[in-house]
Amino acid sequence: MTNIIFASDLDNTLIYSQSKINGGICVEIYNEHQQGFMTERTYENFGKMAENVRFIPVTTRSVEQFRRIKFPNGYIPEYALTSNGATLLHNGEPVEEWELICRNEKLSGLLNAVYERYCDDSRFRICRIVDGAFVYVVCDDGENSLSIAEELRAKEDIAVEVTGRKIYFFPDGLNKGAAVKKLCEKLSADKIIAAGDSSMDAPMLNIADIALIPDNFDMRLMTSENYVKCPQDSTFSDFIVEKLSEEWK
């Protein structure tokens, strides 16, 4: 049987906020509030997908945030990459031997310095260090995250990425592409299918044999031509399930 790896981002790829989809089935509760949803079609076909391809979530979520997700039918992915790939989970537990980046004093000093610069910045309402791997800030309402990110890129000797109102600061080597490539070599993957919607997913999408992207994806980020774009009239997660089903038919 072909060892097909499906490496997928989660938020706005397989899981949405209530405002992004009509209806849906709740898969995440935070502080007693329903927060993350799958479309009915994605939820109903999730089990079949997981039976036929090796599903590996690849997310910037922290371990704690990832564990809030309740996949259909109690499913727990055998492997998951959290913290943008800095942490590998095996059956829900961190793998101590995983070293995409070295969490040493030098890294701690770098992240603490970034945190100190922005934790009291009035432009940001949240500033956090995630799993000892990277820093992110959330822009306050009314602030332009794209222009702020451009300003910070010119100042910081660390990678700066932006998605929505969040701005991330990643150390060298911490990206989804490097993480997926390393894990897929370990798992002897025959084929890699990747799905994602943001600039942080681009390194993973560009190493995939097939990259699944939404209609509004910034094509300037794609260096690979092995992509399939979701039609405008389709929900991205439902399109992903449909394309994956073609692999096991």
N, C-alpha and C positions, 0 to 999 in steps of 0.2 A: 504494500500500500504506500502511495506517495506521501511523504512527510511534508504536508503543506502547513506553513506557519501563517497565521493571520495576526499581524501586529497592528493593534488599533488604539488610537487616541480614544478618550471617553467623552469628555464634555463637548457638546455641540457636534459630536460625531455619532456616538451611540446613545448618549444620554442628554436630555435637554431640561431646561427650566420650563415651568408651566407656561410662561409667556411665549416660548418659542414654538410650541406645538398645541394643537387643539386636542384636549382630552389627554389620553395616555395613561400608562400604568406606573404608579409610584415605585421607584427602586431605591430611594434614598430619603431618610428622615434625619433632620438635624434640629436639635433643640425642640423636639416634638412637632416640628413643622415639615410637611412634605416639600421636598426640595428638588429631587431629580426624578425624571420620568423617561420611560421608553414609549415609543409608539406601540399601539396594540400589535401591529404587524411584526415589528422587530422583536417584541417580547414573546409572541407566540412562536416565532421561528428560531429563537435564540438556541433552544435545546438541540434542534437538528443541526444548526450551524456548529455548535460546540462538539457534536459527535463526529463531524466530518472534517473539520480542520482544527489545528492546534491553536486555540485562541489565547493570545498574550496581550493583556491590556498594557498600554504604554502611556503613562500619564505624568503630568507635573504635580498631581495631587501628592500630599504627604501620605505616609503609611496610614495615619489615623483617618485622614479624609477618604482614602481608598476603602478602608474597612467599613465605612458607612454604607457603601453600595451593597445592595442585596440583589444579586443576579437571579434571574428566573430559576425556579425549582431548587433553590438552595445551592446552585452551582458555585464552586470555588475554583478559579483558574489554577492549574497546576503551577504555572509561572506567571508572574506579573512584574512589570517594571514601573516603580513609582519614583517620585522625586526627580522627574525628568530622566530617569535611568540610573540615578545614583544608588538606588536600593532595588535589589532583586528579592522578590518573595517567592518561596516555594511552598505551595499548599497553604498560603496565607502567612507564613512566617519568614522573617528576614534571613537571607543567606549570608553568614558572616564572611565567607571567603570572597564574596563579590566585591571587586575593586575596579570600578570604572574610573573613579577618582580617588586620590588618597586623602582621607579625612585626617589630616595631621595639623600640627600647630600653625603651619604656614597658611593652610586653607582657613582655619578658624580665625586667624588674624585678619585675613583678607575680608572674610564675610562680616566679622565684627566691625571692621573699619567702614564698610559700606553701610551697615546698619546704623552706626553712630552718625554718619553723615545725613541720613534721611529720616531717622525715627522721629525727629521733632520738626520736620519740614512741613509747613502748613499746607502745602499742595497735596499731601498724602494723608489719608485717613487711617491707613494700615501700613505697617512696615514689619516684616517678619523674616526670620531665618528659618528655612524649612529643612528639617532632618539633617542639619549640619552640612548641607550641600549647596544651597543657593539662597539668595535674598529676593523677596518680591515686595513691591509697594502697590497700593491701590490708590489711584488718583481720586481726589475729592471731586464732588459734583461740580461741573462747570469747567474743570481743568481739561486741557487738550493733551491726552496721553501721548499721542504721536509726536507732537512738537517737543514735549518734555523729554521723551526718549531720545530724540535727535540731539538735544542739548546734553544729555547725560552720556551718550556715546562719545561725544567729543571730549568729555572730562574723565571718563572712567577707563582704567586699563583692565576691563573685564567685559565680557559679552553682555550686551543689553538687548532684550527682546521685549516686544509689546504685543499684548492681545487684549482687546477691549480697553478696560480702564486699568488693567494690571501691567506693571512693568517688572521684568525679571532681570536679575543679575546672575549670570552663570559663569563659573570658573572654566578654564581651558579643559576641553575634553568632555564636558558634560553636555551631551546632546542625545536625542533619541536615536539618531542614526548609528552612532558609535555603540550605544547600548544594545540595540536590536542586532546589529552585526555580530557583536561578541556573543550574545546569547544564542543566536541562530547557528553559529559555528559550533558551539557546545552541543546543540541539539541535532546537529547534522541535517539541517533543513534542506529539502529538495527544491522548495519553492517558497518565496516570501511574498505575501500579499499584505499591503499596508493601507491604512485609511487614516486620514486626518484632515483638519480644516484650517490650521494656522501655520504661521512661519516657523513655530517650534517643531512642527511635524515634518517640515520639509526635508531635514537630513534623513529621516526614516523613509519618507516617500521616495526619495531619490536613489536609495539603495535597493528598493523593492523590485521584484520581477513584474509586479502589477501594482500600481498606485491608484487608489480610489480617492477622488477629490470632489468637493462640492462645486457647484456651478460658478460661485463667486470667488474661487481660490485665486490668489495672486500668482499668475503664471510666470512672473519674473523669478519666482523661487524655485521653479522646476528646471533641473538640469537633465533629467531623464525624460525620454519620450514614451516610456512605458506606463502611461496613465490613462485612466478612463474617467471622464467627467460626468457627474450626476446631472441629469436633465433639470431644467428650471422648474418644471412642474412636479418634481418628486421630492420627498423628504429624504435627506441624505442617508439616514440609517436604514430606511427601507430599501433604498437603492443598493446599499452595501450588502444587505441580506440577499437581494435578488442576484447580484453579481457573484457572490460566494456560492449560491446554489448551483450556478452553472459549472462550478469546479468539481462538484461531487455527483452531478447527474451522469 
